[in-house]
Amino acid sequence: MRWVLWINRLSQRAGQVAMALVPLLVLVGAWNVVGRYVGRAVGRNLSSNAFLELQWYLFSAIFLLGAAYTLHHNGHVRVDVLYNRWSERRRAWIDLWGTLLFLLPFAALLLWVTVPPVMASWQMGEQSPDPGGLPRYWVKTLPLIGFGLLLLQGMAQAVQLGHFLRRRSPSD
């Protein structure tokens, strides 16, 4: 179970990085808005394409790094209105089957289809086609990191749910 604790800590750290990026995203977004309107008023371009790209890159990093953290803290959106009415054991079974049938295969599939484009991007040192644009190869690596973390956290969650279900008697 030591590896499960390691994965939980890794997801926690990734979530902390994502949270630390939020104020930077807000500042860059605010600069893009202010720069656009003030720039129009003074007749100069105060916000470049690089700032617009940086805003999208930061948003992507926050979303992808925060996914495993959100799963670890059970903060994802639930559509099922009955979930809160079920017993703890029944919720654990639903979460286990959902993890095994949907989450893990989905994360593994996304990793599998993401590797070739990421490798190609790194090999050619892909840059944005926009004038003054940012490098793209590092941001294209974020899905690998994010879905890798999500896959690991899903495996840790499955193990934790399995332990919970084994130690709880069926009469609970």
N, C-alpha and C positions, 0 to 999 in steps of 0.2 A: 504493500500500500504506500510505500515511500514515494514511488513515482507519481501516484495520484496527488499527493501533497505538493510535489514539485510542479506538476501541471497546474494545480490550483494557484500556486504562488506566481507562476509564469503568466497565467491569465490575469491575475491581480495586477502585476506589473504592467502588462500591456494596456489594461484599462486605465491605470494611472498615467501612462504616456498619452493615451487618447484624451483623457481629461485635461492634461497639461496643454494639449494642442488647441483646446476650445477657445481660450482667450486670444491666442494668436490668430485663429480663424476669424474671430469677431473683429479684431483690429484690422486685419487685411481686408475683410469685407467692408468695414466702415470706410477704410481708406479708398477702396474702389468706388464707393458711392460718392463720398465727398470729393474725391479727385475728379470724377466724371462731371459733377455739377459745377464745381468751382472752375475746373478746366474749361468748360463751355463758356462760363461767364468771362474769363480772362483771355480766352482764345488760345489756350495752350493745353496740350495733352498731359495731364498730371497723373494719370493712371495707365500703366502699360499693360500689354498682353501678359507679361510675366506675372503681374499681380493677380490678374484674372485666373491664370493657370494655377498659381500658388493657392488661391482660394479653393479651387476644385481639388487639388492635391491634398490639402489639409482636410477637407471634408471626407475624401476617400480614406485617408489614414485614420481619422476618428471613427468612421463607420466600421472599417475592417479590423482595426485593433480592438475596438470595443465589443465586437460580437462575442468573443470567448468570455470576456469579463461579464457581459450581460447574461450569458448562459450560466456561468458559475454562480451568479447572484440571483438566478431565477427571475430575471427582469424582462424576459421576452414577452411579447404580446400573446395572449391566449384568446382564442376565438370561442372556445367551448364555455358556455354559460353554466354548465353543470359541474365543471371542474372543482369549484370552491365548495360545492355541496357534498362531494365524494369524500370517503374516508382517506386517511393518509396512505394507507396501503394501496387502495385503488388508484390514487393519483400516482403513486410510485410505479405501479404496473403500466399505466398509460404513458408516463414519461419514459420508462425503459423501452417499451415497444416503439414509441415515437422516435427515440434516439437511435435504436437499432435499425428500424425500417426506413427512416427518412433522413435524419440528421447526418449520420455517419456516411451512408452512400452518397448523399448530396455533396457533402464536403469533400469526399474522396474524388468524386467525379469532377468537381470544379478544380481541384488540384491537378488532376490528370490532364484536363483540357487547357489549363493555364500554363503549364510548364513550357511547351514549345514556343508560344509567342514571347514569353519572358526571356527564354534563352536567346532567341533571335534578336530581341531588343538589346540585350546586353552585348551580344557579339558585334552588333553594328553601332553601339553607343548611340542609340536613337535619341534624337533631339526633336523638340517641337518644331513644326514647320513655320510657326509664326515668327515674325521678326523679333529678336530679343527673347524668344521662348526658352523655357527651361528644359533640362534633360528629362526624357521620359522613361528611361530604362529603370530608374530606381522606383518610380511610382508604379510601374507595371509589376514590380516585385511585391507590392503590398497585398494583392490578392493571395499570392502564395503564402505570405506570412499570416494574413488574417484567416484564411481557410485552413491553413495548417494548425494554427492555434485553436480554431473552432473544432477541428477533427480531434485534436488531443483532448480538449475539454469535454467533448462528447464522449470519448472513451473513458475519461475519468468519471464522468457523470454516470455512465452505464455501470461501471464497477461499483461506485458508491450506492447506486440504486439496488444493484444485486446484493450487496452486503446488507443493506437495510431490509430488503425483502426476506433474506435468509434468517436474519436474527429476530424478526418479528413473527410471532406465531399467527397462524391463519385466523385465530379467534379475535385478534386485535381489530 
